[in-house]
Amino acid sequence: MSDEIRVYVDACCFIDMAKKAKGLLLTKQKEDDVWFITKLLEAAKDGKISSMGKLLIGDESTPTLNGISES
């Protein structure tokens, strides 16, 4: 068993990050989730953990990034 910490990040996390970046309103829970996901991704960037996501994250995020809001 590896000592490496691995975290899976689903597309909905990136969608909420995109919504926040575009200034769309999020619930308090989603605001908190975005904060935690941001910290996880910073840790991954620093090499402290390994993060994974689906290859199709771009496809799943496209409606939000093009201005179509998802609930």
PyRosetta script that sets phi, psi and omega in degrees:
from pyrosetta import init, pose_from_sequence

init()
pose = pose_from_sequence("MSDEIRVYVDACCFIDMAKKAKGLLLTKQKEDDVWFITKLLEAAKDGKISSMGKLLIGDESTPTLNGISES")
pose.set_psi(1, 134.5)
pose.set_omega(1, -177.7)
pose.set_phi(2, -81.4)
pose.set_psi(2, 147.3)
pose.set_omega(2, 175.5)
pose.set_phi(3, -85.2)
pose.set_psi(3, -5.7)
pose.set_omega(3, -179.2)
pose.set_phi(4, -67.8)
pose.set_psi(4, 134.1)
pose.set_omega(4, 176.8)
pose.set_phi(5, -87.8)
pose.set_psi(5, 124.1)
pose.set_omega(5, 179.5)
pose.set_phi(6, -118.9)
pose.set_psi(6, 134.7)
pose.set_omega(6, -177.9)
pose.set_phi(7, -128.4)
pose.set_psi(7, 131.1)
pose.set_omega(7, 174.7)
pose.set_phi(8, -93.7)
pose.set_psi(8, 129.8)
pose.set_omega(8, 178.8)
pose.set_phi(9, -115.5)
pose.set_psi(9, 116.3)
pose.set_omega(9, -177.4)
pose.set_phi(10, -78.0)
pose.set_psi(10, 159.0)
pose.set_omega(10, -177.9)
pose.set_phi(11, -58.2)
pose.set_psi(11, -33.1)
pose.set_omega(11, -178.2)
pose.set_phi(12, -59.9)
pose.set_psi(12, -29.5)
pose.set_omega(12, 177.4)
pose.set_phi(13, -65.3)
pose.set_psi(13, -43.2)
pose.set_omega(13, 179.2)
pose.set_phi(14, -69.8)
pose.set_psi(14, -33.9)
pose.set_omega(14, 177.2)
pose.set_phi(15, -63.1)
pose.set_psi(15, -44.6)
pose.set_omega(15, 178.3)
pose.set_phi(16, -65.4)
pose.set_psi(16, -36.3)
pose.set_omega(16, 176.4)
pose.set_phi(17, -63.8)
pose.set_psi(17, -40.3)
pose.set_omega(17, 178.9)
pose.set_phi(18, -66.2)
pose.set_psi(18, -41.6)
pose.set_omega(18, 178.3)
pose.set_phi(19, -59.9)
pose.set_psi(19, -45.5)
pose.set_omega(19, 179.4)
pose.set_phi(20, -62.9)
pose.set_psi(20, -42.6)
pose.set_omega(20, -179.7)
pose.set_phi(21, -63.5)
pose.set_psi(21, -30.6)
pose.set_omega(21, 179.2)
pose.set_phi(22, -86.4)
pose.set_psi(22, -0.8)
pose.set_omega(22, 177.9)
pose.set_phi(23, 84.1)
pose.set_psi(23, 13.9)
pose.set_omega(23, 177.9)
pose.set_phi(24, -76.6)
pose.set_psi(24, 147.7)
pose.set_omega(24, -178.7)
pose.set_phi(25, -73.8)
pose.set_psi(25, 136.8)
pose.set_omega(25, 176.2)
pose.set_phi(26, -122.5)
pose.set_psi(26, 156.5)
pose.set_omega(26, 173.7)
pose.set_phi(27, -67.4)
pose.set_psi(27, 163.6)
pose.set_omega(27, 178.5)
pose.set_phi(28, -58.4)
pose.set_psi(28, -41.0)
pose.set_omega(28, 179.8)
pose.set_phi(29, -61.6)
pose.set_psi(29, -44.7)
pose.set_omega(29, -179.8)
pose.set_phi(30, -68.8)
pose.set_psi(30, -35.0)
pose.set_omega(30, 174.8)
pose.set_phi(31, -59.4)
pose.set_psi(31, -44.9)
pose.set_omega(31, 178.0)
pose.set_phi(32, -63.2)
pose.set_psi(32, -43.2)
pose.set_omega(32, 179.0)
pose.set_phi(33, -59.3)
pose.set_psi(33, -42.8)
pose.set_omega(33, 179.0)
pose.set_phi(34, -61.3)
pose.set_psi(34, -40.3)
pose.set_omega(34, 178.6)
pose.set_phi(35, -61.0)
pose.set_psi(35, -47.0)
pose.set_omega(35, -179.5)
pose.set_phi(36, -65.5)
pose.set_psi(36, -42.2)
pose.set_omega(36, 179.0)
pose.set_phi(37, -63.1)
pose.set_psi(37, -40.2)
pose.set_omega(37, 177.1)
pose.set_phi(38, -59.0)
pose.set_psi(38, -44.6)
pose.set_omega(38, 178.9)
pose.set_phi(39, -64.4)
pose.set_psi(39, -40.1)
pose.set_omega(39, 177.5)
pose.set_phi(40, -61.8)
pose.set_psi(40, -43.6)
pose.set_omega(40, -179.3)
pose.set_phi(41, -68.4)
pose.set_psi(41, -34.0)
pose.set_omega(41, 174.9)
pose.set_phi(42, -63.9)
pose.set_psi(42, -41.3)
pose.set_omega(42, 177.9)
pose.set_phi(43, -63.8)
pose.set_psi(43, -38.5)
pose.set_omega(43, 177.5)
pose.set_phi(44, -65.5)
pose.set_psi(44, -42.2)
pose.set_omega(44, 178.9)
pose.set_phi(45, -61.8)
pose.set_psi(45, -35.8)
pose.set_omega(45, 179.3)
pose.set_phi(46, -80.9)
pose.set_psi(46, -0.8)
pose.set_omega(46, 177.8)
pose.set_phi(47, 80.1)
pose.set_psi(47, 11.6)
pose.set_omega(47, -178.7)
pose.set_phi(48, -80.5)
pose.set_psi(48, -28.0)
pose.set_omega(48, 176.7)
pose.set_phi(49, -139.1)
pose.set_psi(49, 169.4)
pose.set_omega(49, 174.6)
pose.set_phi(50, -109.3)
pose.set_psi(50, 130.9)
pose.set_omega(50, 177.4)
pose.set_phi(51, -117.5)
pose.set_psi(51, 148.5)
pose.set_omega(51, -179.4)
pose.set_phi(52, -134.3)
pose.set_psi(52, 153.5)
pose.set_omega(52, 173.9)
pose.set_phi(53, -148.3)
pose.set_psi(53, 171.2)
pose.set_omega(53, 178.1)
pose.set_phi(54, -70.2)
pose.set_psi(54, 151.9)
pose.set_omega(54, 175.4)
pose.set_phi(55, -65.8)
pose.set_psi(55, -26.0)
pose.set_omega(55, -175.7)
pose.set_phi(56, -90.9)
pose.set_psi(56, 15.6)
pose.set_omega(56, -178.8)
pose.set_phi(57, -54.0)
pose.set_psi(57, -41.8)
pose.set_omega(57, 179.5)
pose.set_phi(58, -60.2)
pose.set_psi(58, -42.7)
pose.set_omega(58, 179.1)
pose.set_phi(59, -65.2)
pose.set_psi(59, -40.2)
pose.set_omega(59, -178.9)
pose.set_phi(60, -72.9)
pose.set_psi(60, -26.5)
pose.set_omega(60, -176.9)
pose.set_phi(61, -90.3)
pose.set_psi(61, -15.6)
pose.set_omega(61, -174.0)
pose.set_phi(62, -54.3)
pose.set_psi(62, -45.3)
pose.set_omega(62, 179.8)
pose.set_phi(63, -57.0)
pose.set_psi(63, -41.8)
pose.set_omega(63, 179.7)
pose.set_phi(64, -68.5)
pose.set_psi(64, -44.3)
pose.set_omega(64, -178.1)
pose.set_phi(65, -66.6)
pose.set_psi(65, -24.2)
pose.set_omega(65, 177.5)
pose.set_phi(66, -91.4)
pose.set_psi(66, 9.8)
pose.set_omega(66, 174.2)
pose.set_phi(67, 92.5)
pose.set_psi(67, 7.1)
pose.set_omega(67, 177.1)
pose.set_phi(68, -95.7)
pose.set_psi(68, 113.5)
pose.set_omega(68, -175.9)
pose.set_phi(69, -77.1)
pose.set_psi(69, 135.8)
pose.set_omega(69, 174.0)
pose.set_phi(70, -108.0)
pose.set_psi(70, 147.1)
pose.set_omega(70, 179.1)
pose.set_phi(71, -74.3)
pose.dump_pdb("model.pdb")
